Amino acid sequence: MSHDGKLLIIGATGRMGAALVRRYQQSRKVLAWGRAELNLLDLKSIQQKLESIEFQTVIYAAGITNVDYCEEHEAEALCTNHDAPRVLAEICAKNNAKLIYVSTDYVFDGKIIEPLGEDSPTAPLSVYGRSKLAGERTVLSASPDFLVIRISWLFGPDRPSFPDMILHRAMTSDHVEAISDKVSCPTYSEDLAEWIEPMLDDSRYSGLLHLCNSNPTSWQDYGQATLDIATKLGIPLKATIVKGISRINFPDFKAKRPEFTSFDTSKYQQLSGNTPRPWQEALEEYLSKKYLS
């Protein structure tokens, strides 16, 4: 496959989509569609829009990711996380184009306390998780060549995420707390864009794939690392310690969340010959760029 074919990125204004657009438009023809360009709740318009353009690869990095919002808006969650991808999958299969669907660690129930591989049993606890799992299945049943990439705890420059929230709190308040009994792996959006790039033209990448930076961590330790790095970088803080609290003490959560979803990325490592760097290293790069440059 050449790089001549157009790459369509749906969800181009989100944290992941924006990182993909920034990297890939340097060397490819990229069509970047955000909410303004594509209404994911209108399946007919998705079909009409897609049938009016030519493309070689589609990355679907869109859909509703707010877990609690999904819990109370099930039809909307299903439409953006399953129905819209189904329409895309049908069109891509018909046109011999590749589809990459971005999924989540929330397809697991978090009860298996060991790194989760692509064949670990799924059992989503929330509407969000169920809608994403349905999306995965509909995409993979449309073509064995399609790729579903599961990611976890995404952070990066385009939208505020957990480290930004913790840092903001520590700069403005002397009390910072984070959940101590939820474990996963942070994923840096800039690293993700780099890892995915070779997959656009390589047919070995198909089926399910787990991607994240190395080293599982809890929200508390992730927050603490953020403040430790900020202190090292000389960012003025009012708080330097993140206190741990239990998930049970978060009454605001409407949806159940899995407790342990650390990914085993050995399938990716074998295919790519690349081992994702530790999230601590990626986080330091992110914070340095954001707050020092």
N, C-alpha and C positions, 0 to 999 in steps of 0.2 A: 504493500500500500504506500502511496506517496503522500506527501503532506499537502497535496493540492486541494483535496476535498475540504469542504467547509465544516467547521466544528460549531455546533450549536450548544450554547450553555444556557440552560433554563434555571432561573434562580440566581441571576448574575449580580444582584445587588445584596445578596446575603453574605455572611462571613466567609463561607467556603467559595461560593460562586465568584465573588469579587477577586479572591486570590487566584482562582483558575484563569479568569479573564486577563488579569494583569500579566500573568506569566505566559500564557499561550498566545496572546495577540502579538507578541514579539516575533513569532516565527510562523504563524498560521493565519488563515482567514477565519476570524471568529465572529459569530453572530451572538450577541449577548442580550438575552431577554430577561427582564425583571417583571415585576407585577404590572408595570405600566404597559408592557408589550404583550403580555399574555395573561388572560384571566383563566386561572386553573379550575375555576368552578363552572366554566362554560365549555363543555367537552366538544360541542359542535364547532366552536370557534377555534379550538386547539387543532382539530382535524383540518379545518379549512386553511388555517395559517400554515400548518406544516406541509400540506399538500401543494402549497403555492411556492415553496422554496426548495432548493437542492442542498443536501448536506450529506456528509459521510459518517459523522459521529455525533451523537447527542449525549450530553451529560445532564442528568436530571438532579440538580442540587437544590430543588425547590420543595414546596410542600410545607405544611404547618408543623413546626417543631416545638411550639409551646405546649408542654405536656399537660398542664392543667387546663389550658384553653380547649385542647382536644377532648378532654374528659367531658366537657359540657357542650361540645359542638361536634358530636360524633359524625354526622352526615358530611360536614365540611372537611373533617379530618380524613374520612374515607375517600372523599372526592379528590383531594389534593395528593394524598399519599398512596392511593390505589387506583382510582378510576382514571385520572389523568395519565399516570404512567402506563396503564393498560392501553389507552388510545395511542400513546407514543410507541409502545412496544409493537403494536399491530402495524403501524406505519413504517417503523424502522425495519421490521421483519420483511415487509412487502418490498421495501426499497433497498434491501441488502445493506442497510446502514447499521453501525454498531450503537448499542445503547448501554450507557453506564448509569446505574441507579444508585444513589447514595442513601444508605440505610443507617441503622443505629444499634447501639448495645441494648436498647430497651426492648428488643425482641426476646431477651432472656429474662428469667425470673430472679436471677441473682443468688440462687440457693446453692449452686455448685461453686465451692470455694477453691477453684483452681483455674488457671488461664484457659479461656474458652476458645476452642478451635472452630473452624467453619462447620464442622459436623456435630458440634455440641447441641443437645436438644433445646429447641426454642419453647418458651412458655411465657408470652408477654403478660404483664400485670395491668396494663393500662390501655385505654382506647388508642393512644398514640402508638404504643408498641404493636398492638394488633393491626392497626391500619398500615404500619410500615412493613410488617411481616406479610400481610396480604399483598402489598405492592411488590415485595421481593419475589413472591411466588408467581404473580401474574407476569412479571418481567421475564423470569427464568423459564417459564413454560412457553413463552412466545418464541424463544430461540436459545439453543445451548451456547451460542456465541456471545450472548449478552453477559454483562458483568454487574454484579451487585457488590458494592463496597460498603462494609459496615465500619463506622467510625465512632469514636467516643470522646466526650469532653473537649469539644473543639474551642480553641482560642486563637486569636489573631487580630490583625490591625483594623479590620473593616467594621466591626460592630463590637461594642463593649461586651466582655465576657467575664468569667469568674475572676481572673487575676485583676482586671481593671476595677471590678466592684470591691474586691478586698482591699486593693490599694487606695481607692477613693475613701473607703471607710477609715482606713488607718491614717490617712492624711487629715481627716476631718473629725475623727472621734478617738477617744482613748480606749474604746472597748470594741474588739473585733472577735467574732466567733464564727465557726464553720462546723459542718457536720463531720463527726469523727468515725462514724460507722457506715460509711458508704465508700466503696473502693472501685476505682477504674483506672484508665490510662488517659492522661491529657494528650491531645493531638494538635499540633501547630499547623494552622492552615497553609502557611508558606511551604512547610515541609511536604504536606499533603499534595500540593500542586506539583511539586517536584517529583514525588513518587509516582503520581498518576500519569505524568506526561508520556513515559515510554509505553504505557498501556493503550494509548490511543491507536497505535499502529501495530500492536503485537497481539496476535490472535491466541497466544497461550494464556492470556489473562481473560478468563471467562468463569462463569459460575459465581460462587461466593468467595469473598476475600476480606479478611480482617486487617485493618490498617490503623495504627496509632504509634505514638512515640513510645520508647522503651520505659519500663519501670512502673508497676502499679502503685497507686497512692490513694490516700483518703483526701476528702475535701480539706480537712484541717491541715494535713501535712502540705498539701498543694498551696494552701493559703499562707502557711508559715514560710515555705520556700519563696513565695512571692515577696513577703516582707523582708526576708533575709537578703534577697537579691537587691531589693530597693534600698536597704540600709547600705549595702556594699557600694551601690551606685551613687550614694549620697542624696537620695530623695528624702526630703524632710517628712518624718512620720510622727504622729501623736501616739500611735500604738505600735509595738514591735512584736507582740505575742498574739497568736491566734488561739483563742480558747476553744476547746472541743465541746460540742453538744451532740445529743443523739437525734437521729431522724425522727424519733417518736415525739420529740419536743417541737416539731414543726407543724402546728395545727393548720397553717395556711395551705398545705399541700392538698389538692383535691384528688390527684391521681397517685396510685401506689408506684413506688420506684424500686428498681432492683438494687440489692445491697452490694453484690460483688459482680462486676462485669469486666474484669481485666482480660484483654485479648491475648491470645497466642498468635503471633504474626509469622510463624515459621513457614507457612505456605508462601507468603509474600517474599520472605528472605530467600527461600529456595529458588523461586522464579526470577528474582531480580538480582540476586547476589549482593543485596544491600541490607544492612541491619539498621533500622530506624534509631536515630540517636536518642539519648535520654531526654525526657521532656524538660528536665531541669536546665539542660544546655539550650534548648529551643526557647524556653521561657526567658532565660537571661538575654538571649539575642533580641527577643521581642521587646522586653522592657527597656533595654539599652536604646534600641532604635526609636521607641515611642517617646521615652522621657528624656533622652540625652541629645538626640540629634535635632 
